[in-house]
Amino acid sequence: MAGVEIARRRRATAPATRLEVATLLALLAAWEALGASGLVYSGVLPSWSAILATLARLLLTPSFWLALGVTGLEIGLALCVGAVLGVLAGMALGTGSRIGVGLQRYLHYLASTPKIIFLPVVFLLFGIGPGSKVAIGAFACSFPLALGTAAAMRHIPRVLVRVGRSFRLTRWQMARLIYLPAMLAPIVSALRIALGVAFAACLVAEMRVSNRGLGSLIIQSYDHSRFADVYALLIVVIGLAVAGSSLLDRLARRLSRHDAA
């Protein structure tokens, strides 16, 4: 039965996979045609062979791996700090109290505000080192987690809450034994959004004021008109984002199946 189910899923996803591959090939062909047409400045759209050759060269450069490590560490720390702050804030706002409902309205307003405008304040507080990138990334990615956690809190079955209170659990025990297990899947789903926000915030901060990290390499390559390097670095950034999102998506699906079971 398991083999039949796997075969059925493969047949169901085959058309979508073929469409994705065809779309990608069409985009690559359009890229090559536009670059060879002369309608854009020379070098702005280098061939994919040149971009892949540049990517291979970067992978053999120690400075690239140093920059990758710096950016990865900043994004990882930002996501961890933002996750803790966002979940705690979401749990505080999702209790259903009047104060929580009132404060969540301001959280919605602040969540739609571009977090990059707070960069000058962050630089004043944390300097221009890695700490400022972690701070702006954590601040930015905490909002989707806070909103997602607050919404998930309201969908927790009330019977679970009443059972916990009947056993006279403390607030910490309620959070650990009742709230968090019931909200794991929504929190992981919110983490996917938070990951993209952390990527954007940290990379923009590196581009603005930094001489380390992938963002700094991208802006340096752009300033020196090394456009093949820019595209190669963008491929790396997109690949990291896709890999992280895929891992979180797989974790969310596994948690959903566990809850359904």
C-alpha positions as CSV (number, residue, x, y, z in Angstrom):
1,M,0.0,0.0,0.0
2,A,2.8,2.4,0.8
3,G,4.4,1.8,-2.7
4,V,1.0,2.5,-4.4
5,E,0.6,5.7,-2.4
6,I,4.1,6.9,-3.3
7,A,3.5,6.1,-7.0
8,R,0.2,8.0,-6.9
9,R,1.9,11.1,-5.4
10,R,4.6,11.0,-8.0
11,R,2.1,10.8,-10.9
12,A,0.2,13.8,-9.3
13,T,3.3,15.9,-9.0
14,A,4.8,15.0,-12.4
15,P,2.8,17.7,-14.4
16,A,3.7,20.4,-11.9
17,T,7.4,19.4,-12.0
18,R,7.4,19.4,-15.8
19,L,5.8,22.9,-15.8
20,E,8.4,24.2,-13.4
21,V,11.3,22.8,-15.5
22,A,9.8,24.2,-18.7
23,T,9.3,27.6,-17.1
24,L,12.9,27.7,-15.8
25,L,14.3,26.7,-19.3
26,A,12.1,29.4,-20.9
27,L,13.4,32.0,-18.5
28,L,17.0,31.0,-19.2
29,A,16.5,31.1,-22.9
30,A,14.9,34.6,-22.7
31,W,17.8,35.7,-20.5
32,E,20.4,34.5,-23.1
33,A,18.4,36.0,-26.0
34,L,18.0,39.4,-24.3
35,G,21.7,39.5,-23.4
36,A,22.7,38.7,-27.0
37,S,20.2,41.1,-28.6
38,G,22.2,44.3,-27.7
39,L,19.1,45.9,-26.2
40,V,20.8,46.2,-22.8
41,Y,24.3,47.4,-21.9
42,S,27.1,44.9,-22.5
43,G,27.8,42.9,-19.4
44,V,24.6,43.7,-17.6
45,L,23.2,40.3,-18.6
46,P,26.2,38.0,-18.9
47,S,25.6,34.5,-20.2
48,W,24.8,31.7,-17.8
49,S,28.1,30.0,-18.7
50,A,29.9,33.1,-17.5
51,I,27.8,33.3,-14.3
52,L,28.4,29.6,-13.5
53,A,32.1,29.9,-14.2
54,T,32.2,32.9,-11.8
55,L,30.2,30.8,-9.2
56,A,32.8,28.0,-9.5
57,R,35.6,30.5,-9.0
58,L,33.9,32.0,-5.9
59,L,33.5,28.6,-4.4
60,L,37.3,28.2,-4.5
61,T,37.9,31.6,-2.8
62,P,38.5,31.6,0.9
63,S,37.1,35.1,1.2
64,F,33.7,33.9,-0.1
65,W,33.4,31.2,2.5
66,L,34.4,33.7,5.2
67,A,31.6,36.0,4.0
68,L,29.2,33.1,3.8
69,G,30.0,32.1,7.4
70,V,29.5,35.7,8.6
71,T,26.1,36.1,6.9
72,G,25.0,32.6,7.9
73,L,25.9,33.3,11.6
74,E,24.1,36.6,11.6
75,I,20.9,35.2,10.0
76,G,21.0,32.2,12.3
77,L,21.4,34.3,15.5
78,A,18.8,36.8,14.3
79,L,16.3,34.0,13.6
80,C,16.9,32.4,17.0
81,V,16.6,35.7,18.9
82,G,13.6,36.9,16.9
83,A,11.9,33.5,17.3
84,V,12.2,33.7,21.1
85,L,11.0,37.3,21.3
86,G,8.2,36.8,18.8
87,V,6.8,33.6,20.4
88,L,6.9,35.2,23.9
89,A,5.3,38.4,22.6
90,G,2.7,36.3,20.7
91,M,1.8,34.2,23.8
92,A,1.4,37.4,25.9
93,L,-0.8,39.0,23.3
94,G,-2.8,35.9,22.5
95,T,-4.3,35.4,25.9
96,G,-7.5,37.2,24.9
97,S,-7.2,40.0,27.5
98,R,-8.2,43.5,26.6
99,I,-4.6,44.7,27.0
100,G,-3.4,42.0,24.6
101,V,-6.1,42.8,22.0
102,G,-5.2,46.5,22.2
103,L,-1.5,46.0,21.9
104,Q,-1.9,43.6,19.0
105,R,-3.4,46.4,16.9
106,Y,-0.2,48.4,17.3
107,L,1.8,45.3,16.5
108,H,-0.1,45.0,13.2
109,Y,0.7,48.6,12.4
110,L,4.3,48.2,13.2
111,A,4.6,44.9,11.3
112,S,3.6,46.7,8.0
113,T,6.3,49.3,8.6
114,P,9.6,48.7,6.7
115,K,12.1,47.7,9.3
116,I,15.0,49.2,7.3
117,I,14.0,52.7,8.5
118,F,15.2,51.7,12.0
119,L,18.7,51.0,10.7
120,P,20.2,54.4,11.9
121,V,18.8,53.7,15.4
122,V,20.2,50.2,15.4
123,F,23.6,51.4,14.3
124,L,23.6,54.0,17.1
125,L,22.8,51.4,19.7
126,F,24.9,48.4,18.4
127,G,27.5,50.0,16.2
128,I,28.2,48.9,12.7
129,G,29.6,45.4,13.5
130,P,27.8,42.1,13.3
131,G,25.7,42.9,16.4
132,S,23.7,45.5,14.5
133,K,22.9,43.0,11.7
134,V,21.7,40.5,14.2
135,A,19.6,43.1,16.0
136,I,17.8,44.4,12.9
137,G,17.3,40.9,11.7
138,A,15.8,39.8,15.0
139,F,13.7,42.9,15.3
140,A,12.3,42.4,11.8
141,C,11.6,38.6,12.0
142,S,10.0,38.8,15.4
143,F,6.8,40.4,14.0
144,P,5.5,37.5,11.8
145,L,6.3,35.1,14.7
146,A,4.5,37.3,17.2
147,L,1.4,37.6,15.0
148,G,1.4,33.9,14.1
149,T,1.7,32.8,17.7
150,A,-1.0,35.2,18.9
151,A,-3.4,33.9,16.2
152,A,-2.5,30.3,17.1
153,M,-3.1,30.9,20.8
154,R,-6.7,31.8,20.0
155,H,-7.3,28.4,18.2
156,I,-6.0,26.2,21.1
157,P,-8.9,24.0,22.2
158,R,-10.3,25.5,25.4
159,V,-10.7,22.0,26.9
160,L,-6.9,21.7,27.0
161,V,-6.6,25.0,28.8
162,R,-9.3,24.0,31.3
163,V,-7.6,20.7,32.0
164,G,-4.3,22.5,32.6
165,R,-6.0,24.9,35.0
166,S,-7.8,22.1,36.8
167,F,-4.4,20.6,37.6
168,R,-3.3,24.0,38.9
169,L,-0.4,24.3,36.5
170,T,1.8,27.4,36.7
171,R,2.1,29.8,33.8
172,W,5.4,28.2,32.8
173,Q,3.9,24.7,33.0
174,M,0.9,25.9,30.9
175,A,3.2,27.3,28.3
176,R,5.5,24.2,28.2
177,L,2.8,21.5,28.4
178,I,-0.3,23.0,26.8
179,Y,0.4,26.1,24.7
180,L,3.7,25.3,22.9
181,P,2.8,21.7,21.9
182,A,-0.5,22.9,20.4
183,M,1.2,25.7,18.5
184,L,4.3,24.0,17.1
185,A,3.0,23.6,13.5
186,P,1.8,27.3,13.2
187,I,5.0,28.5,14.8
188,V,7.2,26.6,12.3
189,S,5.0,27.9,9.4
190,A,5.6,31.5,10.7
191,L,9.3,30.7,10.9
192,R,9.4,30.3,7.1
193,I,8.2,33.9,6.7
194,A,10.5,35.1,9.5
195,L,13.5,33.4,7.7
196,G,12.9,35.5,4.6
197,V,12.5,38.6,6.6
198,A,15.8,37.9,8.5
199,F,17.6,37.3,5.2
200,A,16.4,40.6,3.8
201,A,17.2,42.6,6.9
202,C,20.7,41.2,7.4
203,L,21.7,41.5,3.8
204,V,20.4,45.1,3.4
205,A,22.3,46.0,6.6
206,E,25.5,44.4,5.2
207,M,25.0,46.4,2.0
208,R,24.6,49.6,3.7
209,V,27.4,49.6,6.3
210,S,29.7,46.6,6.3
211,N,32.8,45.2,4.8
212,R,32.0,41.6,5.7
213,G,29.3,39.2,4.6
214,L,27.6,38.3,1.3
215,G,25.7,41.6,1.2
216,S,29.0,43.5,1.3
217,L,30.4,41.2,-1.5
218,I,27.3,41.9,-3.6
219,I,27.6,45.7,-3.3
220,Q,31.3,45.7,-3.9
221,S,30.9,43.6,-7.1
222,Y,28.2,46.0,-8.2
223,D,30.3,49.1,-7.5
224,H,33.1,47.6,-9.7
225,S,30.7,46.5,-12.5
226,R,31.4,42.8,-11.9
227,F,27.9,41.8,-12.8
228,A,28.6,38.1,-13.2
229,D,29.8,38.1,-9.6
230,V,26.6,39.9,-8.5
231,Y,24.4,37.2,-10.2
232,A,26.6,34.4,-8.9
233,L,26.3,35.7,-5.3
234,L,22.5,36.1,-5.8
235,I,22.3,32.5,-6.8
236,V,24.0,31.6,-3.5
237,V,21.6,33.7,-1.5
238,I,18.6,32.3,-3.2
239,G,19.9,28.8,-2.8
240,L,20.4,29.3,1.0
241,A,16.9,30.8,1.4
242,V,15.3,28.0,-0.6
243,A,17.2,25.3,1.4
244,G,16.2,26.9,4.7
245,S,12.6,27.3,3.7
246,S,12.4,23.7,2.4
247,L,13.7,22.4,5.7
248,L,11.1,24.4,7.7
249,D,8.4,23.3,5.3
250,R,9.3,19.6,5.7
251,L,9.3,20.1,9.5
252,A,5.9,21.8,9.4
253,R,4.4,19.0,7.3
254,R,5.8,16.4,9.7
255,L,4.3,18.2,12.6
256,S,0.9,18.5,10.8
257,R,0.9,14.8,10.1
258,H,1.8,14.1,13.7
259,D,-1.1,16.3,14.9
260,A,-3.5,14.6,12.5
261,A,-2.5,11.2,13.7
